[in-house]
């Protein structure tokens, strides 16, 4: 069974969806998990109904909030479906510590905290202080996937329907999540049953999901991506969901073999981890039942997309989603329809447009802020009129992303407005830098990020993970960037790191990297090793008015800019009698790199010219040849070999 474009979903709320599927697909598997029996649609609804009864007995009302703190897996999936069917579910990251939990409890004020009985968390002690009743969920490992026990649940019979006091309409809030909070305090995003059902329908139609499909969910179930694309959309199609404990590349390929999923969805970093595992196993092609792979929640580098498609022999469908839109907003279509590299596809749910700062809609090909409106978009943040005023304009929600729409209707994202780096008046979208660096063979991950600068205001650096056998150096990576990017877009500093910090959902963290990598940004002092390095260091010191400059110190990260760079080049040319284009300092910004360049330039200024001259000087002695070379090149023979 498949829902076509002309098929109306016969349900408007989450409990209606689950009850309908329990009748339509009664004995068919709904939820699977490693080392567990499959849970049928009928048994899923019975577990959800009995959980609803326990929660109602605990005094839960439709306008209450229920916090969930459970590890990824089938119990979390079923607990979420049940709580969202009786009140507002508020899934939280089980890794949160006390301070984080205090923040979320103070904002949410949940009536109940559902927590896994095996989970060691300070939440049990904190919750009562915020008026929450703690209820432990006890897993039943010998039962079907997702079956759990609750206190006082022995006498709670499963209902085929909800009583009038707990019957929702589609405008009722089913889910409350928080924004990521990378630039400000997280905002509460309420999502209604209508939002959820609409978004699930959009995903089902975009991906042509049906009862024969089996989705492998590796995304966390406290995140909109995992909840909507990973869990609810497959259930809305009558298919089945494999609920894993999370992404473990070491056993990902075992899951592919055991469950034979037809698709999975993940963020780019998880796709990259899977590719790394495939490479380590020596895989070039993997035989699977996958008919497509989906990527969303962050930009997917074209090189990663190409390798995924080669490795798994199926198309990669890149989509664009966010919490405020209940996940999916646009998506590339399945073959045989066109998938455009670098694009996040066509509108696949809400209406999508481009808006300027004044609120006017822009035409095709014009870059501006991406805005959306439609049935899957939140009605507004909770108790945050300032954020609502900034984020909504004439019914449109401002996403904060910058992009344009091409003549075929495909959306291209150029970056986040809040992530734009203004480097001395030049605006840089760090996403462009990421994708450029990822094109270099041997680069596994790359994230460009802002670093403060005393005169430019903002400067650009990049953290890069390279393959162990790549032999790549920071200088080589910057040299590659100079070949592909305008000079002002090349990071002043490239840091080769073992790993780039990731958020709870697996997305690479851009904002705050300067603080996290501060020690590496500020190299330990190494004194000049020779006369030339000392000369360059002294010039840096004079121009920047700094007392001590080491050979690994970067001119731009120390506060240099193009004006001071011109002064450095002028003084070095005068003192060393060398010709140095100003771009040299941008390409070789440390004392060691610039000194090496000057030394090589002095030793072999023009290899072709030298070769021609030497050919004419075979009869001369080495001393005579050296003198004639110096005369030809306009150099003093006494300084030709300095440094």
Secondary structure as GFF3:
##gff-version 3
##sequence-region A 1 643
A	DSSP	alpha_helix	14	24	.	.	.	ID=ss1
A	DSSP	beta_strand	29	32	.	.	.	ID=ss2
A	DSSP	beta_strand	39	40	.	.	.	ID=ss3
A	DSSP	alpha_helix	41	57	.	.	.	ID=ss4
A	DSSP	beta_strand	65	69	.	.	.	ID=ss5
A	DSSP	alpha_helix	74	84	.	.	.	ID=ss6
A	DSSP	beta_strand	88	91	.	.	.	ID=ss7
A	DSSP	alpha_helix	98	108	.	.	.	ID=ss8
A	DSSP	beta_strand	112	116	.	.	.	ID=ss9
A	DSSP	alpha_helix	123	127	.	.	.	ID=ss10
A	DSSP	three_ten_helix	128	130	.	.	.	ID=ss11
A	DSSP	beta_strand	133	139	.	.	.	ID=ss12
A	DSSP	beta_strand	148	149	.	.	.	ID=ss13
A	DSSP	three_ten_helix	164	166	.	.	.	ID=ss14
A	DSSP	beta_strand	173	178	.	.	.	ID=ss15
A	DSSP	beta_strand	188	192	.	.	.	ID=ss16
A	DSSP	alpha_helix	193	207	.	.	.	ID=ss17
A	DSSP	beta_strand	214	217	.	.	.	ID=ss18
A	DSSP	alpha_helix	224	224	.	.	.	ID=ss19
A	DSSP	pi_helix	225	232	.	.	.	ID=ss20
A	DSSP	alpha_helix	233	236	.	.	.	ID=ss21
A	DSSP	beta_strand	240	243	.	.	.	ID=ss22
A	DSSP	alpha_helix	249	259	.	.	.	ID=ss23
A	DSSP	beta_strand	263	266	.	.	.	ID=ss24
A	DSSP	alpha_helix	268	280	.	.	.	ID=ss25
A	DSSP	beta_strand	292	295	.	.	.	ID=ss26
A	DSSP	alpha_helix	302	312	.	.	.	ID=ss27
A	DSSP	beta_strand	315	322	.	.	.	ID=ss28
A	DSSP	three_ten_helix	323	325	.	.	.	ID=ss29
A	DSSP	beta_strand	327	331	.	.	.	ID=ss30
A	DSSP	beta_strand	346	347	.	.	.	ID=ss31
A	DSSP	beta_strand	351	355	.	.	.	ID=ss32
A	DSSP	beta_strand	368	373	.	.	.	ID=ss33
A	DSSP	alpha_helix	385	391	.	.	.	ID=ss34
A	DSSP	beta_strand	392	393	.	.	.	ID=ss35
A	DSSP	beta_strand	396	405	.	.	.	ID=ss36
A	DSSP	beta_strand	411	416	.	.	.	ID=ss37
A	DSSP	three_ten_helix	417	419	.	.	.	ID=ss38
A	DSSP	beta_strand	421	423	.	.	.	ID=ss39
A	DSSP	beta_strand	426	428	.	.	.	ID=ss40
A	DSSP	alpha_helix	430	438	.	.	.	ID=ss41
A	DSSP	beta_strand	443	453	.	.	.	ID=ss42
A	DSSP	beta_strand	457	466	.	.	.	ID=ss43
A	DSSP	alpha_helix	474	484	.	.	.	ID=ss44
A	DSSP	three_ten_helix	487	489	.	.	.	ID=ss45
A	DSSP	beta_strand	493	496	.	.	.	ID=ss46
A	DSSP	alpha_helix	513	516	.	.	.	ID=ss47
A	DSSP	alpha_helix	518	521	.	.	.	ID=ss48
A	DSSP	alpha_helix	531	544	.	.	.	ID=ss49
A	DSSP	alpha_helix	562	576	.	.	.	ID=ss50
A	DSSP	alpha_helix	583	587	.	.	.	ID=ss51
A	DSSP	alpha_helix	591	603	.	.	.	ID=ss52
A	DSSP	alpha_helix	607	616	.	.	.	ID=ss53
A	DSSP	alpha_helix	622	632	.	.	.	ID=ss54
###
